[in-house]
């Protein structure tokens, strides 16, 4: 028997390279908008007369709808067509970005951020599932997932840099105006590079109850975490919200076990290492995202950096993430994803621990840059490793759901980290201010404790990563799972059980 010829590399073609660039642009847009407004918040507050209490919703509104609707967006991509959902989400993202940039009052801006998050919840899982199904050869898949993971890491650092550059230059509105031109390029690329999967699922395929329960549970969880540092962790309101979210989750799990076409087929968690990869991302992002938040506050409120200078301080971080992600994408083939994730998380923990020792009268070159560079290398390794491990062994018909789960873990981790570590920092700072300690000293001491806790979380992420799949780029099965799922729709059993 003549041995089968290896499948040609799609990534080696011009169309493959353009497709990957288009998908990475989607990732960059969605994740950069989580952090790009950080440095612009003081200007936004001044111009639109935000109260301090309501200003947080410029950040949290985006995270709330992004995280809350990800599962629905990912499953819709599997059932209705990935290109269709990417296009709809990108159009919504562009329009809501324009609305944010043109906002004349606080309510309009927050509403625009909520709509932005909804658009991102449609774009991101659909794009990642296109990537995992289109680049299905072993080495192609690793390189493509490595590039996607690098974009996630780069977006966190570059987003802060761009936010500072734009808000310190043409003004904070350009933090939002920069999105529509990129969205237009994404829309053109979607129609030129991605085939129309032309799925037209019947309404019976939608788990309406599961969609409402999952969205409600995620949204209420993130909302409770965002509000907890302000209203208090031990208040009836916070406890009630978290208990309500837990109750919705329990009902959701019961619904998924009984529904013939569940929103989240629970069998997906039988894929080896998937839950560990998602868990690693939640805990790691809690540490990473909070680190960016506190270091930016330290530079502006303690060291007196301008918005532009604070943003420029992250340029080396972006370079470190890019180099680390590129090297790790090559190392995956040799040693697998697990050592990269574990080593990256431990290295990042060391970098954040260095940052937890920042002095009141600090220097960027000696007190910030070394820790930031160590952290950036670990950040690149963790992100490309987690994205690869979380999609290993996932069949194409569940690619959108797997993509939604890993992206939801990012948003949940960001909300969890800010809630916990903000409470730690605020408690310490308020205690010292009550004792009449100077504000810079009190703020810095609060940052110390929050960053130390962030480094502990990154160590915990390394422990969880030990349970993740050690992917080395095994090729996907030859069987076309999408065709199998379509054929299964005509059988008496639900397609989700057959696939």
Secondary structure, 3 states (H helix, E strand, C coil): CCCCCCCCCCCCCHHHHHHHHHHHHHHHHHHHHHHCCCCCHHHHHHHHCCCHHHHHHHHHHHHHHHHHCHHHHHHHHHHHCHHHHHHHHHHHHHHHHHHHHHCCCHHHHHHHHHHHHHHHHHHHHHHHHHHHHHCCCHHHHHHHHHHHHHHHHHHHHHHHHHHHHHHHCCCCCHHHHHHHHHHHHHHHHHHHHCCCCCCCCCHHHCCHHHHHHHHHHHHHHHHHHHHHHHHCCCCHHHHHHHHHHHHHHHHHHHHHHHCCCCCCCHHHHHCCCHHHHHHHHHHHHHHHHHHHHHHHHHHHHCCCCCHHHHHHCCHHHHHHHHHHHHHHHHHHHHHCHHHHHHHHHHHHHHHHHHHCCCCCCCCHHHHHHHHHHHHHHHHHHHHHHHHHHHCCCCCHHHHHHHHHHHHHHHHHHHHHHHHHHHHHHHHHHHHHHHCCCCHHHHHHHHHHHHHHHHHHHHHHHHHHHCCCCCCCCCCCCCCCHHHHHHHHCCCCCCHHHHC
